[in-house]
Amino acid sequence: MPPILPRRWQSCVVHVVATAGHVDHGKSTLVRALTGMEPDRWAEERRRGMTIDLGYAWTDLPSGATLAFVDVPGHERFVPNMLAGVGPVPAAMLVVAADEGWKPQSAEHLAALDALGVSHGLLVVTRCDLADPLDAATEARAEIARSSLGTVEAVAVSGATGAGLDDLRAALDRLVGALPPADPAAPVRLWVDRAFTIQGSGTVVTGTLGAGTLRAGDSLALGDRDVRVRSLQSLGRPADRVAAVARVAVNLRNVPKDAVGRGDALLTPGAFRHTDLVDVRVHGDPVADLPAELVFHVGSAAVAAGVRPLGKDTARLRLRRPLPLRIGDRALLRDPGRHHVAGGVTVLDPLPPALRRRGAATTRATELTTMDGRPDAADELRRRGLLTGADLRTLGAPPTGQPAADDWHADPALWARLGTRLQQEVDRYAAAHPLEPGMPVEALRRTLGLPDRSLVEALVTKPLTTRDGRVVRPGGPAVPAPIQRALDQLDGDLRDRPFHAPDADRLRTLGLGPRELAAAVRAGALVKIADGIVLPPASVTRAVDVLRALPQPFTLSEARQALDTTRRVAVPLLELLDRRGATARGADDRRTVVG
C-alpha cells in the first residue's frame, strides 16, 4: 500500500478485467501501454520479460469509469496463478499475437474462462506491426465463439507503436458497460490473491471484490477467526468504504501474515459455510472418465479434490480442505499432470447428504438431475424438509417466509404430514400406555425424526396440548376396562357412605395402584383429595350440598359428622373445597359455604 493519503469515499465507477492468453503474446506490454503502470511486481519478472505471478494496474476509460486489470501469467507452469487471478473476475481480455496466432496456452486459458462461465470478453490481437492481424483474429474468434464468451469484439493493436490503443480503450468501455451491475448489499466473499505486511500497519490482503461492500471497522470471518478491518485502499487510494466491483487492499487488525494467504477468503460472518464435501454438475469431460483426483479451482483457491461420479454429468467432490461455497458457484477441475482443464463445475449442493445406504448414490444422482444450481429457499426446503434460516443463508438461499419454530423453516407439505403423524402417534401411544398422561415430547421428537424439541411443540394444535413435557389429548379415551371395573366396585362401596374414602388396603384389593389411580384422576373419574385419598367427583359435589344444609358457619367436627366420614378424609376434603372457593375459612377456623 502506498503512503497514506487523506481518506475519501470511493465514488467512481470501477470495473475489473483479467488478461488471458499464451506466454509472450504481449499481455503485460499491453497493460503497461494502457495504464502507464508496471504490472510485473517481481524483479525476476522484469529481468526475464515473463509474467510469473499476478500483476495489477488500472486506468481511466473515455466514459470516466476506472478499469483495473488483473494481469495473469501465460506460461503453462503458472496456470494455477493465472486461475487465481481469473477466478473472481467478471470479464476477460483475451490476447493473441498477430505473428503467432492461436497457441496452446490460448486454448487452455479459453478453456478456463469457459469452465468458469465467464460470458463477457474482448479479443485483442497484438503485435499488428509485425503481421497482418486478420488471420489471427479470424481463427481466435472462431475458437472463442464455441465458448461461454460467444461472439466477441476484436481489436488490433501494437503495444510497441501505440497503434489501435484508442480503439481498444473504446472497446473496453463498451465491454465494461455491458457487464451486469454488482450487488453492493450482497454478502462479502473476498478471495485473497495476495498477502503481505507493511511496517507499522501489519497484514494487508488484496483481492477482487465481486459483490458486497467493505467498510473500515468491519468485522469479517477468516476461516474460524474473527478479524477486523483496520483500513482500506482501492487502486492505491485510501477509502472508508469500497463497493463492488473493485480491486481492494484490506489492512487487517492483529492478524499475523502467516495466518492468511492466497486461496483464503474474507467473509461476511454467518453468510457462508465452509465445506469439504460438495455435489456438482460437471461441464466438460464425461464424469465417468474423470481421474479419481483433480485440482478444484474456485476464486483464488486451488484445492486437491477426490472425485466420485454420481450421474451422467454429476459428481461428489471431497476437498482436501474446506472452502466457503454456495449453491450456484462456478469453479473448474484441472488435471495438472496433463495440463488439462477437465471441465467447469456448478455447485449444486454444498451441504449434501451422506451416502451410507445401499442404492443411496443412485437415488442421489436422480435427485441431482432436478437441481439447476440456482439457489431457491422453497426448492431447498422441498428437498431437505427442514433447515434453519442460518443454513439457508449459508447456502445462498435466504428464507422468505416465517419460521415454523425458532429459526427452523419447514417445507409446507412436510409440515402438514408431520402434524397428521403427530396426532396419530399421540393416539397410538395413549392406546399402548393407557396409564400415562400423554406422549413425552422427546419420544415424539425421536419418532418423527425431528432435530429439535421446539418443532414438536410447534406442531401441537388443538385439541392436543402440551403439559408437563408431554403431548396430551384432553377428553381422550376413557380409562381402560380393568380400571373401570375397579371404579364400578368403588361406586358400590360408597353408595351408602359416599364420603368414606377407601383406605390403602381396599384400593390395593380393587387393583388401584398409584399408576391406575393417576390414570383415573387424569380421566376425571376420581378426584385426588390428598396422597392416597380419592373420591368420585360426584361425592365432592355432593359434599358441598351437605355442608350447605348445616348452620353457618360450621366447625370441622360438625362437618365430619354431617359427612359421616373420618377426620383423615374430612380435613383434606375441606381444604380442597377451600382451594376451589366452595367454602371460606374464618379466623376461628369455622367455615361457611360460599354462594
Secondary structure, DSSP 8 states (H G I E B T S, - for coil): --S----B---S-EEEEEEEESTTSSHHHHHHHHHSS----SHHHHHHTS--S-EEEEEE-TTS-EEEEEE---SGGGHHHHHHHHTT-S-EEEEEETTT-S-HHHHHHHHHHHHTT---EEEEEE-TTTS-SHHHHHHHHHHHHTSTT-S-EEEE--TTT-TTHHHHHHHHHHHHHTS----TTS--EEE--EEEEETTTEEEEEEEE-SSEEETT-EEEETTEEEEEEEEEETTEEESEEESSEEEEEEEET--GGG--TT-EEE-TTS-EEEEEEEEEEEES-GGGS-SEEEEEETTEEEEEEEEE-SSSEEEEEEEEEEEE-TT-EEEEEETTTTEEEEEEEEEESS-----STTHHHHHHHHHTT--S---HHHHHHHHSEEEHHHHHHHT----S--SBTTEEE-HHHHHHHHHHHHHHHHHHHHH-TTSSSEEHHHHHHHHT-S-HHHHHHH--TT-EEETTEEE-TT-S---HHHHHHHHHHHHHTSS-TT----HHHHHHHT--HHHHHHHHHTTSSEEEETTEEE-HHHHHHHHHHHHTS-SSB-HHHHHHHHT--HHHHHHHHHHHHHHTSEEE-TTS-EEE--
